[in-house]
Amino acid sequence: MNTAATIKKKGDKGVVMEGMLAGWYAKNTRGEIAEMEKEARAIAASLPPAAAVLEVAPGPGYLAVALAKLGAYRVAGLDISRSFVRIAKAGARKAGVKVDFRHGDITEAPFATDSFDFVVCRAAFKNFANPTAALAEMHRMLKPGGQALIIDMSRDATDPAIDELVDGMHLGALDGFMTRRIFKGTLRKRALSPTGFAALAAASPFGRADIMAEGIGLEVRLRKAG
């Protein structure tokens, strides 16, 4: 994975966030930490004691760190951005928790088969160049009976719903403008609709998915038979 062509084929669509771009994203999503902590509590409510949890594409690592702070879970993170891995590791050290953040590609994940009780991917699945392979790897890494949760934008998201979301981020004028442009001009085009996600899940080793649409987003739950 040391050429641009390889990253395009196996990694994310477009440019992988590195350097200043990764730092900009981490700064502008820091306001979501309280939401990440709430989401972590909701995930933890369904986890067995001492569960092994993987966050795919954790970015700055806010959700993974929040999960690690809740109990004796074995938490890992896998991101294609080396900058995000560094940022996430620093965040875990500052929080005083242990998270196994690694650099790597979800289509060739460096974890053994049947390793995790739960896999979560938040706000990143739409960026995967090979979503079919990504789902297959999530399924492989889950233990029998394990679950995956994908939370992401829907292709059906409306402009007013996007505006409402960005307004709630309380960004500055320039950052708000840029964020709206990214959501409307790039991310929505990459995203899947509920119908599209259902078809993708049906063709994957999972076989099916439970999909809930709300606001601009989708919540997709998948289970590995066991």
N, C-alpha and C positions, 0 to 999 in steps of 0.2 A: 504494500500500500504506500509506495513512496513516489508515485507519479500522479499528476493531475488526472490523467486518463483513468487510472485505477480508482481514484477517489470518486470520479464521476460515475463509474460503473457500479462500484460496490457500496459507496458511502451515501452521503446526502445529495439531494438535488441542489444544483447551484454551488455557492461558495460555502465551504466549511468555515464556521466562526472561529477565528484565531486572533491572537493579539489584541489590538485596540477594539476590534469589533466584538470580541468575546467580553472584554471589560465593559464596553458600553451596554451590552445586553445584561450582564450581571448587575450593573448599577441600576438600570431601569426596571429590573424585575425584583429588586430588593424589597420593594413595597408589598410584594406578594407573600412574604415570609409568613405572616399571620394566616393567610389562606392555606399555605403549605402545611402549617402545623395543624390546622383544622382537618385538612385532607388526610394527613398522617394518622390522626386519631381515628378517623372513619375507617381507614384501611386496617389499622391495628385491631379494631373491634372484631374483625373476622379472621384474624390470624391465630394459628395454634401457638402455644408457648414455645419460645426459642425458635421461631420460624426463620427460614432463610429467605430473604427478599432481595430481588434485583430490580434496580431502576435502570431502564434503557434510555439513553440520551438524557442524563440528569442535568446537563448544562452546569450552572453554578452549584448544583447539589443541594438546594434548599430543602426539597422534599426528602431525599435520602437522609440528610442530617436530622431532620425532624423525626423521621421514623426511628433512627438510631437512638435518639434521646428518650424514646418512650419505654424502652424495656430491653430485655436480653435477646434482641433479634440480631441475626447475622445479616448485615446489610451490605450490598455491593452496588456499584454503579459502573456503567459502560458507556463511554462517549467517544466519538470519532475525533473530537477536538482536543488536542493536547493542552490548549490554553484552559479550556473548561475543566479538564482533569486537575490541573494545577490549582485553579481557583477553588474547586470543590474540596480538594485535599486540605487547602489552607482553612476553609470554612469548618471542616470537621475538626481540625486541630484546635481552632479557636473555641469551638463548642465543647471540646473535651470528649468527643465520641470517636469510635472506630468505625470507619466505612472503607470498604475495599474498592476505591475508585480506580478504574483501569482505562487505559486508552485502547480502543479497538472498534471493529466494525460489527454491527449486529448481524450481518449475514455470515460472519465467521467468528462467532463469539468465543472467547477464551475460557469458557466454563464447561464443566463436564455435563453429560446427559443426566437428567433427573437430579439437578442440584438445588432447585429452589421450590419453595412452597407457593410463592407469589411473585409475579413479574408485573411491573407497572411501567407505562410509558406515557408521559404527559407532554402534550403540545409539541411533539416531535415526529410522530409517525408519518404525517403528511410529507415530511422532508426526505423520507427514505427512498432512494432510487429503485430499490427492489423490495417492495412491501410483501410480496409473496414469500421471498426468502426470509424476511424479517419475522413473519408469523411462524414459519417453519422452525426457525431457531428458538423462538420463544417457547414453542411447544416442546422442542427437544430438551430444553433446559429445565422445564417444569417437572416436578415429581408427579407420579400418577395421582390424580385427584386435585392437582394444583390448579391455580387460577391466574389468569392474566387480566389486567385492566388497562385499557387504552383510552385516554382522555385527549380529545383533539378538536380542532375546528371542523365544522361541517361546510361542505361546498354550498349548502343551501343558506348559509349565513347572509343576512340582509345588511345593507349599509347602515340603517338606523341602529341595528343591534350592535354592530361593530363600533359605531360612534359612542353608544352608551357604555360599552366596555372600556374603551380608551379614556373616556371622561372620568370613569371611576378609578383610573390609575393615577390621576392627579399629576400628570407629567407637565413639564414646561411646554411653552408654545411650540418650539422647534421639535422637541422629542415627540410631542403629541402628534404633530403633523407627519413626521416620519413614520411613526407607528401606525397611524391610519393608512398611510400609503402602502406600507408593507402588508398589512392585513388585507386590504382591498385589492391591491394590484398584484401580489405575489402569492401569499399564503392561501387565500381562498381558491385560487386556480389549482393549487397542488392538492387541496383537501379532497376527501371522499364524501359523498352523500351517504345517508343511511342505507340506501339501496346498494350503492357501490361497495360499502363495507360488508354488507350481508353477503354479497356475491363473493367477495374476497375470502371471507371466513369460511364459506361453504366449500370453497376449493382448497382450503388449507387442511392440515392434519387435525385441526380443531373440529371441523365439520359444520359448525354453526356458531352464532354469537347472539347474545342478548344486547340490543342496542337501544339506548335512550337518547333522544335529541332534546336539548334545552338551550335557549339563548342562541349563541353562535356555535355551540359545540355539540359533540357527541361523547357519550360514555359507553364504551364497548367492553363487555365482559365475556371472557372465553374460559373454558374449562378443559383440562386434559383428562381423558377418561382414565379411570383407575379403580 
